Amino acid sequence: MPSRPIPVLVIVIVYRAERTLLEEIETMPVRLRKLIGTILIIVLVISYALIATTFAELLLGASPWWVHLLYFFFTGLLWVLPAMLIIKWMEKPAKPRS
């Protein structure tokens, strides 16, 4: 089935909606940004722990102790990377509304 080109009007509407959303996020009050960030970090930690533990149970069950140690060492530190991005976003000062 041949693909149809996307009309220019649709591209313009999507671009403007995305730009408006980004402006709203940048002008979000700091307290609201911190609340959202805190909820995101809690969800991140819980889901990451469940996924990492499930993966370890399924694939590392018969592995030696040192493989478990390395796995949990690295996965225990890996969640910090997305958390740092969330915290960096939370700490940005709010831009004044124009």
N, C-alpha and C positions, 0 to 999 in steps of 0.2 A: 504494500500500500504506500503510495508516495506521500511524503510529508508536506503539509501545507505551510507556507511561510506565515509567521506571526505578524498580524497587522501592526503597523506603527502606532496606532492609537492605543492598543493594548500595552505596548512597551512603555509608552509615555505615562499611562495611568499607573502601571506597576511601579515605575521609577518614582513618580510623585508620591505615591502611597508609602514607599519604602523611605524616601527622604523625610516625609512627615513623621513617620514612626521613629526614625533615628533622632530627629529634633526633639520629639517628646521624651525619648529616653535620656538625651543629654540634659534636658531642663528638669528632669525628675528631682524632687526634693531629696536631700541627703538621707533623711530619716526613712523615707519610703524605699530608697535604694538599699539601705542597710537591712531593712526588714526582708526585702526580696532576696538579697544576698545571703542572709542568715538561713532562710528557708532552703535556698538552693544548695548551700553547703551541707545542711543536715540531710537533704535528699541524696546528695552526691556521696556522702560518707556511708550512709546505710546501703544504698544500692551497690556501691563499689565493694563494700565488705561482703555482701551476699554473693555477688558475681565472682569475686576472687576466691572465696571459700568454696563455692560450688565447683569452680574450675579446678581447684586443688584436689577436692574430693574425687572428682571424676577422672582426672588424668594423672595425679601423682600418688594414688593410693599405694602402689607397690614400690615406689621409689625409695632410695636410701634417705636417711635423716638429713644429710647435708644438702640434698636437692630441695627438701622441704624448707630448710633454713634459708637457702638462697632465694627460693621463690617468695617466701613470706617477707624476707628482707626487702627485696625489690618492689614487691606489690605493696608493702607497707609504706614505702616512700613515694610510690608513683601517684597516689591520689593527691599529693600536695600540688602537683602541677596545675590541674584544673582549679583547685581551691585558690591558688595564688592569683589566677586570672580573675576569679570572682571577687576576691578581696581587693585587687587592684581596681576593679570596676566600682566596688562599693566606696572606695576612698576618694574617688575623683570628686572635685568640688562641683557643685551645681552651677551650670551656666545660667545667667539671668535670662528671663523670658523677654523677648523683644516686643 
